[in-house]
Amino acid sequence: MQSSSLNQLISSFSTLELREVRKFLTSPFFNTRSDLVILFDSLTTMGSLEKTEVWQRLNPSQPFDDQKLRLLMSYLHRLLEQYLAFKEATANELSNRLNLAKAYRNRGMMTAFERTSASHEKIMAENPMLDAQMHHHRYQVHWEKYQVATAQNPAADLPIHQLTTALDAYYVSLRLRLICFAIAQKSVYRSDNQLFMEEEVLMLAGHENLRNEVAVAIYLHCYKMLKRPNEEEHFQAFKQLLLGASGQFNAEDIQGLYIFAINYCVRRLNDGQKAYFQEVFELYKSGLATNHLLENNVLSRFTYHNIVAAGLQTGNLDWVQGFIHEYKNTLERSYRESSFSFSLARLEFARRRYDAVLELLQKANYRDPLLNLAAKTLLLKTWYELGEHDLLQSHLDAMRNYIHRKRVIGYHRTNYLNIVRFADKLLNINWNSRKEVEALKSEMEREEVLTEKEWLLGQILL
């Protein structure tokens, strides 16, 4: 039963949620069947049980009936989904107050409606959120007022302007966000997604009623940044809004905005703009400080490695050391030790402590082929720096065989084979032949797929 969708759902609950679910199941408003409570208790307290064992706890005097048990499990699964939906629907205090005001209006209880609306508006005034969902919420608030106003006095001034502004801000900010996603996807995957009504949305975004709304402005600058990457003023305007947006956007939105900014910096770095190492490093620091780079308290191992790289490139070695240790336990457990040891090895290489690099690389188990290749590349550079040419030659042969054996595909295969090829040439070149050295340097400079180009070129002294 461990692989059933019911067990998978139950295993996703925290300890607190398990207690909440049991209270939910024992409430007659949601459930009147005691056997579903027993089933839930059996699945949560007894660990992995066979179906016959579960049935025995439910119906000790009856023979096993697989169909009835499946039906009970289906009922319980449906109730647990209802709990999730209920919890999601009632999580937002603003929405709760708005729904209560709406309920009072529908019942004609206008005094209670006015009281609830006043408390709701007070909560709204204290809420710092400026994202699309807040504009949608404001639209709903103005709609309630509109409903009341038209019922009481159709000739009175109606909040049409507030309705349209809130709705337009909601729509335009979401549309701009989707357009930004489409542009970003096209730049990486050559997507055929059509940006329907792109110009019309941009015209709306530039309207005087909308362009100063933060939710619209931040995505408008993001759009211009992605569309015209060489015009740095758009990135700077977007970054300024982003760094001040903490607490104004929901977690999903703000994380996506940071990814837009970071990916833009990476794109500029790939174009040879080294100044963007500092830009991306500052973005990473800000994202960590505001907790916007973590998802469910987990930091992606890719982000972890990229932050280390940015810190090393900007010379912030002491900061990198602190980061590596501080965020180790935020990594997925299966990648934690390998990412930690590899990152420490990169730091020690930057400090030219090559013996420490060797020790860290040799005791780690790199099961991820790409991380394994990155570690092998760092070992390659270490052997070269130490002048251990015989060990390096054996390492290059083994690394080449590994690439072919693992069937590393596409860009990564080409890149790592190029690294091995050029390292091999460095090892075997006639340094007394200026013509031969200049030819190798020129060949390296022309190679487009070569992540270690800077280090390799640094080994050539003319």
Secondary structure as a PSIPRED ss2 file (coil, helix, strand):
# PSIPRED VFORMAT (PSIPRED V4.0)

   1 M C   1.000  0.000  0.000
   2 Q C   1.000  0.000  0.000
   3 S C   1.000  0.000  0.000
   4 S C   1.000  0.000  0.000
   5 S H   0.000  1.000  0.000
   6 L H   0.000  1.000  0.000
   7 N H   0.000  1.000  0.000
   8 Q H   0.000  1.000  0.000
   9 L H   0.000  1.000  0.000
  10 I H   0.000  1.000  0.000
  11 S H   0.000  1.000  0.000
  12 S C   1.000  0.000  0.000
  13 F C   1.000  0.000  0.000
  14 S C   1.000  0.000  0.000
  15 T H   0.000  1.000  0.000
  16 L H   0.000  1.000  0.000
  17 E H   0.000  1.000  0.000
  18 L H   0.000  1.000  0.000
  19 R H   0.000  1.000  0.000
  20 E H   0.000  1.000  0.000
  21 V H   0.000  1.000  0.000
  22 R H   0.000  1.000  0.000
  23 K H   0.000  1.000  0.000
  24 F H   0.000  1.000  0.000
  25 L H   0.000  1.000  0.000
  26 T C   1.000  0.000  0.000
  27 S C   1.000  0.000  0.000
  28 P C   1.000  0.000  0.000
  29 F C   1.000  0.000  0.000
  30 F C   1.000  0.000  0.000
  31 N C   1.000  0.000  0.000
  32 T C   1.000  0.000  0.000
  33 R C   1.000  0.000  0.000
  34 S H   0.000  1.000  0.000
  35 D H   0.000  1.000  0.000
  36 L H   0.000  1.000  0.000
  37 V H   0.000  1.000  0.000
  38 I H   0.000  1.000  0.000
  39 L H   0.000  1.000  0.000
  40 F H   0.000  1.000  0.000
  41 D H   0.000  1.000  0.000
  42 S H   0.000  1.000  0.000
  43 L H   0.000  1.000  0.000
  44 T H   0.000  1.000  0.000
  45 T H   0.000  1.000  0.000
  46 M C   1.000  0.000  0.000
  47 G C   1.000  0.000  0.000
  48 S C   1.000  0.000  0.000
  49 L C   1.000  0.000  0.000
  50 E C   1.000  0.000  0.000
  51 K H   0.000  1.000  0.000
  52 T H   0.000  1.000  0.000
  53 E H   0.000  1.000  0.000
  54 V H   0.000  1.000  0.000
  55 W H   0.000  1.000  0.000
  56 Q H   0.000  1.000  0.000
  57 R H   0.000  1.000  0.000
  58 L H   0.000  1.000  0.000
  59 N C   1.000  0.000  0.000
  60 P C   1.000  0.000  0.000
  61 S C   1.000  0.000  0.000
  62 Q C   1.000  0.000  0.000
  63 P C   1.000  0.000  0.000
  64 F C   1.000  0.000  0.000
  65 D C   1.000  0.000  0.000
  66 D H   0.000  1.000  0.000
  67 Q H   0.000  1.000  0.000
  68 K H   0.000  1.000  0.000
  69 L H   0.000  1.000  0.000
  70 R H   0.000  1.000  0.000
  71 L H   0.000  1.000  0.000
  72 L H   0.000  1.000  0.000
  73 M H   0.000  1.000  0.000
  74 S H   0.000  1.000  0.000
  75 Y H   0.000  1.000  0.000
  76 L H   0.000  1.000  0.000
  77 H H   0.000  1.000  0.000
  78 R H   0.000  1.000  0.000
  79 L H   0.000  1.000  0.000
  80 L H   0.000  1.000  0.000
  81 E H   0.000  1.000  0.000
  82 Q H   0.000  1.000  0.000
  83 Y H   0.000  1.000  0.000
  84 L H   0.000  1.000  0.000
  85 A H   0.000  1.000  0.000
  86 F H   0.000  1.000  0.000
  87 K H   0.000  1.000  0.000
  88 E H   0.000  1.000  0.000
  89 A H   0.000  1.000  0.000
  90 T C   1.000  0.000  0.000
  91 A C   1.000  0.000  0.000
  92 N C   1.000  0.000  0.000
  93 E H   0.000  1.000  0.000
  94 L H   0.000  1.000  0.000
  95 S H   0.000  1.000  0.000
  96 N H   0.000  1.000  0.000
  97 R H   0.000  1.000  0.000
  98 L H   0.000  1.000  0.000
  99 N H   0.000  1.000  0.000
 100 L H   0.000  1.000  0.000
 101 A H   0.000  1.000  0.000
 102 K H   0.000  1.000  0.000
 103 A H   0.000  1.000  0.000
 104 Y H   0.000  1.000  0.000
 105 R H   0.000  1.000  0.000
 106 N H   0.000  1.000  0.000
 107 R C   1.000  0.000  0.000
 108 G C   1.000  0.000  0.000
 109 M C   1.000  0.000  0.000
 110 M H   0.000  1.000  0.000
 111 T H   0.000  1.000  0.000
 112 A H   0.000  1.000  0.000
 113 F H   0.000  1.000  0.000
 114 E H   0.000  1.000  0.000
 115 R H   0.000  1.000  0.000
 116 T H   0.000  1.000  0.000
 117 S H   0.000  1.000  0.000
 118 A H   0.000  1.000  0.000
 119 S H   0.000  1.000  0.000
 120 H H   0.000  1.000  0.000
 121 E H   0.000  1.000  0.000
 122 K H   0.000  1.000  0.000
 123 I H   0.000  1.000  0.000
 124 M H   0.000  1.000  0.000
 125 A H   0.000  1.000  0.000
 126 E H   0.000  1.000  0.000
 127 N C   1.000  0.000  0.000
 128 P C   1.000  0.000  0.000
 129 M C   1.000  0.000  0.000
 130 L C   1.000  0.000  0.000
 131 D C   1.000  0.000  0.000
 132 A H   0.000  1.000  0.000
 133 Q H   0.000  1.000  0.000
 134 M H   0.000  1.000  0.000
 135 H H   0.000  1.000  0.000
 136 H H   0.000  1.000  0.000
 137 H H   0.000  1.000  0.000
 138 R H   0.000  1.000  0.000
 139 Y H   0.000  1.000  0.000
 140 Q H   0.000  1.000  0.000
 141 V H   0.000  1.000  0.000
 142 H H   0.000  1.000  0.000
 143 W H   0.000  1.000  0.000
 144 E H   0.000  1.000  0.000
 145 K H   0.000  1.000  0.000
 146 Y H   0.000  1.000  0.000
 147 Q H   0.000  1.000  0.000
 148 V H   0.000  1.000  0.000
 149 A H   0.000  1.000  0.000
 150 T H   0.000  1.000  0.000
 151 A H   0.000  1.000  0.000
 152 Q H   0.000  1.000  0.000
 153 N C   1.000  0.000  0.000
 154 P C   1.000  0.000  0.000
 155 A C   1.000  0.000  0.000
 156 A C   1.000  0.000  0.000
 157 D C   1.000  0.000  0.000
 158 L C   1.000  0.000  0.000
 159 P C   1.000  0.000  0.000
 160 I H   0.000  1.000  0.000
 161 H H   0.000  1.000  0.000
 162 Q H   0.000  1.000  0.000
 163 L H   0.000  1.000  0.000
 164 T H   0.000  1.000  0.000
 165 T H   0.000  1.000  0.000
 166 A H   0.000  1.000  0.000
 167 L H   0.000  1.000  0.000
 168 D H   0.000  1.000  0.000
 169 A H   0.000  1.000  0.000
 170 Y H   0.000  1.000  0.000
 171 Y H   0.000  1.000  0.000
 172 V H   0.000  1.000  0.000
 173 S H   0.000  1.000  0.000
 174 L H   0.000  1.000  0.000
 175 R H   0.000  1.000  0.000
 176 L H   0.000  1.000  0.000
 177 R H   0.000  1.000  0.000
 178 L H   0.000  1.000  0.000
 179 I H   0.000  1.000  0.000
 180 C H   0.000  1.000  0.000
 181 F H   0.000  1.000  0.000
 182 A H   0.000  1.000  0.000
 183 I H   0.000  1.000  0.000
 184 A H   0.000  1.000  0.000
 185 Q H   0.000  1.000  0.000
 186 K H   0.000  1.000  0.000
 187 S H   0.000  1.000  0.000
 188 V H   0.000  1.000  0.000
 189 Y H   0.000  1.000  0.000
 190 R C   1.000  0.000  0.000
 191 S C   1.000  0.000  0.000
 192 D C   1.000  0.000  0.000
 193 N C   1.000  0.000  0.000
 194 Q C   1.000  0.000  0.000
 195 L C   1.000  0.000  0.000
 196 F C   1.000  0.000  0.000
 197 M C   1.000  0.000  0.000
 198 E H   0.000  1.000  0.000
 199 E H   0.000  1.000  0.000
 200 E H   0.000  1.000  0.000
 201 V H   0.000  1.000  0.000
 202 L H   0.000  1.000  0.000
 203 M H   0.000  1.000  0.000
 204 L H   0.000  1.000  0.000
 205 A H   0.000  1.000  0.000
 206 G C   1.000  0.000  0.000
 207 H C   1.000  0.000  0.000
 208 E C   1.000  0.000  0.000
 209 N C   1.000  0.000  0.000
 210 L C   1.000  0.000  0.000
 211 R C   1.000  0.000  0.000
 212 N C   1.000  0.000  0.000
 213 E C   1.000  0.000  0.000
 214 V H   0.000  1.000  0.000
 215 A H   0.000  1.000  0.000
 216 V H   0.000  1.000  0.000
 217 A H   0.000  1.000  0.000
 218 I H   0.000  1.000  0.000
 219 Y H   0.000  1.000  0.000
 220 L H   0.000  1.000  0.000
 221 H H   0.000  1.000  0.000
 222 C H   0.000  1.000  0.000
 223 Y H   0.000  1.000  0.000
 224 K H   0.000  1.000  0.000
 225 M H   0.000  1.000  0.000
 226 L H   0.000  1.000  0.000
 227 K H   0.000  1.000  0.000
 228 R C   1.000  0.000  0.000
 229 P C   1.000  0.000  0.000
 230 N C   1.000  0.000  0.000
 231 E C   1.000  0.000  0.000
 232 E H   0.000  1.000  0.000
 233 E H   0.000  1.000  0.000
 234 H H   0.000  1.000  0.000
 235 F H   0.000  1.000  0.000
 236 Q H   0.000  1.000  0.000
 237 A H   0.000  1.000  0.000
 238 F H   0.000  1.000  0.000
 239 K H   0.000  1.000  0.000
 240 Q H   0.000  1.000  0.000
 241 L H   0.000  1.000  0.000
 242 L H   0.000  1.000  0.000
 243 L H   0.000  1.000  0.000
 244 G C   1.000  0.000  0.000
 245 A C   1.000  0.000  0.000
 246 S C   1.000  0.000  0.000
 247 G C   1.000  0.000  0.000
 248 Q C   1.000  0.000  0.000
 249 F C   1.000  0.000  0.000
 250 N C   1.000  0.000  0.000
 251 A H   0.000  1.000  0.000
 252 E H   0.000  1.000  0.000
 253 D H   0.000  1.000  0.000
 254 I H   0.000  1.000  0.000
 255 Q H   0.000  1.000  0.000
 256 G H   0.000  1.000  0.000
 257 L H   0.000  1.000  0.000
 258 Y H   0.000  1.000  0.000
 259 I H   0.000  1.000  0.000
 260 F H   0.000  1.000  0.000
 261 A H   0.000  1.000  0.000
 262 I H   0.000  1.000  0.000
 263 N H   0.000  1.000  0.000
 264 Y H   0.000  1.000  0.000
 265 C H   0.000  1.000  0.000
 266 V H   0.000  1.000  0.000
 267 R H   0.000  1.000  0.000
 268 R H   0.000  1.000  0.000
 269 L H   0.000  1.000  0.000
 270 N H   0.000  1.000  0.000
 271 D C   1.000  0.000  0.000
 272 G C   1.000  0.000  0.000
 273 Q C   1.000  0.000  0.000
 274 K C   1.000  0.000  0.000
 275 A C   1.000  0.000  0.000
 276 Y H   0.000  1.000  0.000
 277 F H   0.000  1.000  0.000
 278 Q H   0.000  1.000  0.000
 279 E H   0.000  1.000  0.000
 280 V H   0.000  1.000  0.000
 281 F H   0.000  1.000  0.000
 282 E H   0.000  1.000  0.000
 283 L H   0.000  1.000  0.000
 284 Y H   0.000  1.000  0.000
 285 K H   0.000  1.000  0.000
 286 S H   0.000  1.000  0.000
 287 G H   0.000  1.000  0.000
 288 L H   0.000  1.000  0.000
 289 A H   0.000  1.000  0.000
 290 T C   1.000  0.000  0.000
 291 N C   1.000  0.000  0.000
 292 H C   1.000  0.000  0.000
 293 L C   1.000  0.000  0.000
 294 L C   1.000  0.000  0.000
 295 E E   0.000  0.000  1.000
 296 N C   1.000  0.000  0.000
 297 N C   1.000  0.000  0.000
 298 V E   0.000  0.000  1.000
 299 L C   1.000  0.000  0.000
 300 S C   1.000  0.000  0.000
 301 R H   0.000  1.000  0.000
 302 F H   0.000  1.000  0.000
 303 T H   0.000  1.000  0.000
 304 Y H   0.000  1.000  0.000
 305 H H   0.000  1.000  0.000
 306 N H   0.000  1.000  0.000
 307 I H   0.000  1.000  0.000
 308 V H   0.000  1.000  0.000
 309 A H   0.000  1.000  0.000
 310 A H   0.000  1.000  0.000
 311 G H   0.000  1.000  0.000
 312 L H   0.000  1.000  0.000
 313 Q H   0.000  1.000  0.000
 314 T C   1.000  0.000  0.000
 315 G C   1.000  0.000  0.000
 316 N C   1.000  0.000  0.000
 317 L H   0.000  1.000  0.000
 318 D H   0.000  1.000  0.000
 319 W H   0.000  1.000  0.000
 320 V H   0.000  1.000  0.000
 321 Q H   0.000  1.000  0.000
 322 G H   0.000  1.000  0.000
 323 F H   0.000  1.000  0.000
 324 I H   0.000  1.000  0.000
 325 H H   0.000  1.000  0.000
 326 E H   0.000  1.000  0.000
 327 Y C   1.000  0.000  0.000
 328 K H   0.000  1.000  0.000
 329 N H   0.000  1.000  0.000
 330 T H   0.000  1.000  0.000
 331 L C   1.000  0.000  0.000
 332 E C   1.000  0.000  0.000
 333 R H   0.000  1.000  0.000
 334 S H   0.000  1.000  0.000
 335 Y H   0.000  1.000  0.000
 336 R H   0.000  1.000  0.000
 337 E H   0.000  1.000  0.000
 338 S H   0.000  1.000  0.000
 339 S H   0.000  1.000  0.000
 340 F H   0.000  1.000  0.000
 341 S H   0.000  1.000  0.000
 342 F H   0.000  1.000  0.000
 343 S H   0.000  1.000  0.000
 344 L H   0.000  1.000  0.000
 345 A H   0.000  1.000  0.000
 346 R H   0.000  1.000  0.000
 347 L H   0.000  1.000  0.000
 348 E H   0.000  1.000  0.000
 349 F H   0.000  1.000  0.000
 350 A H   0.000  1.000  0.000
 351 R C   1.000  0.000  0.000
 352 R C   1.000  0.000  0.000
 353 R C   1.000  0.000  0.000
 354 Y H   0.000  1.000  0.000
 355 D H   0.000  1.000  0.000
 356 A H   0.000  1.000  0.000
 357 V H   0.000  1.000  0.000
 358 L H   0.000  1.000  0.000
 359 E H   0.000  1.000  0.000
 360 L H   0.000  1.000  0.000
 361 L H   0.000  1.000  0.000
 362 Q H   0.000  1.000  0.000
 363 K H   0.000  1.000  0.000
 364 A C   1.000  0.000  0.000
 365 N C   1.000  0.000  0.000
 366 Y C   1.000  0.000  0.000
 367 R C   1.000  0.000  0.000
 368 D C   1.000  0.000  0.000
 369 P H   0.000  1.000  0.000
 370 L H   0.000  1.000  0.000
 371 L H   0.000  1.000  0.000
 372 N H   0.000  1.000  0.000
 373 L H   0.000  1.000  0.000
 374 A H   0.000  1.000  0.000
 375 A H   0.000  1.000  0.000
 376 K H   0.000  1.000  0.000
 377 T H   0.000  1.000  0.000
 378 L H   0.000  1.000  0.000
 379 L H   0.000  1.000  0.000
 380 L H   0.000  1.000  0.000
 381 K H   0.000  1.000  0.000
 382 T H   0.000  1.000  0.000
 383 W H   0.000  1.000  0.000
 384 Y H   0.000  1.000  0.000
 385 E H   0.000  1.000  0.000
 386 L H   0.000  1.000  0.000
 387 G C   1.000  0.000  0.000
 388 E C   1.000  0.000  0.000
 389 H H   0.000  1.000  0.000
 390 D H   0.000  1.000  0.000
 391 L H   0.000  1.000  0.000
 392 L H   0.000  1.000  0.000
 393 Q H   0.000  1.000  0.000
 394 S H   0.000  1.000  0.000
 395 H H   0.000  1.000  0.000
 396 L H   0.000  1.000  0.000
 397 D H   0.000  1.000  0.000
 398 A H   0.000  1.000  0.000
 399 M H   0.000  1.000  0.000
 400 R H   0.000  1.000  0.000
 401 N H   0.000  1.000  0.000
 402 Y H   0.000  1.000  0.000
 403 I H   0.000  1.000  0.000
 404 H H   0.000  1.000  0.000
 405 R H   0.000  1.000  0.000
 406 K H   0.000  1.000  0.000
 407 R C   1.000  0.000  0.000
 408 V C   1.000  0.000  0.000
 409 I C   1.000  0.000  0.000
 410 G H   0.000  1.000  0.000
 411 Y H   0.000  1.000  0.000
 412 H H   0.000  1.000  0.000
 413 R H   0.000  1.000  0.000
 414 T H   0.000  1.000  0.000
 415 N H   0.000  1.000  0.000
 416 Y H   0.000  1.000  0.000
 417 L H   0.000  1.000  0.000
 418 N H   0.000  1.000  0.000
 419 I H   0.000  1.000  0.000
 420 V H   0.000  1.000  0.000
 421 R H   0.000  1.000  0.000
 422 F H   0.000  1.000  0.000
 423 A H   0.000  1.000  0.000
 424 D H   0.000  1.000  0.000
 425 K H   0.000  1.000  0.000
 426 L H   0.000  1.000  0.000
 427 L H   0.000  1.000  0.000
 428 N H   0.000  1.000  0.000
 429 I C   1.000  0.000  0.000
 430 N C   1.000  0.000  0.000
 431 W C   1.000  0.000  0.000
 432 N C   1.000  0.000  0.000
 433 S C   1.000  0.000  0.000
 434 R H   0.000  1.000  0.000
 435 K H   0.000  1.000  0.000
 436 E H   0.000  1.000  0.000
 437 V H   0.000  1.000  0.000
 438 E H   0.000  1.000  0.000
 439 A H   0.000  1.000  0.000
 440 L H   0.000  1.000  0.000
 441 K H   0.000  1.000  0.000
 442 S H   0.000  1.000  0.000
 443 E H   0.000  1.000  0.000
 444 M H   0.000  1.000  0.000
 445 E H   0.000  1.000  0.000
 446 R H   0.000  1.000  0.000
 447 E C   1.000  0.000  0.000
 448 E C   1.000  0.000  0.000
 449 V C   1.000  0.000  0.000
 450 L C   1.000  0.000  0.000
 451 T C   1.000  0.000  0.000
 452 E C   1.000  0.000  0.000
 453 K H   0.000  1.000  0.000
 454 E H   0.000  1.000  0.000
 455 W H   0.000  1.000  0.000
 456 L H   0.000  1.000  0.000
 457 L H   0.000  1.000  0.000
 458 G H   0.000  1.000  0.000
 459 Q C   1.000  0.000  0.000
 460 I C   1.000  0.000  0.000
 461 L C   1.000  0.000  0.000
 462 L C   1.000  0.000  0.000
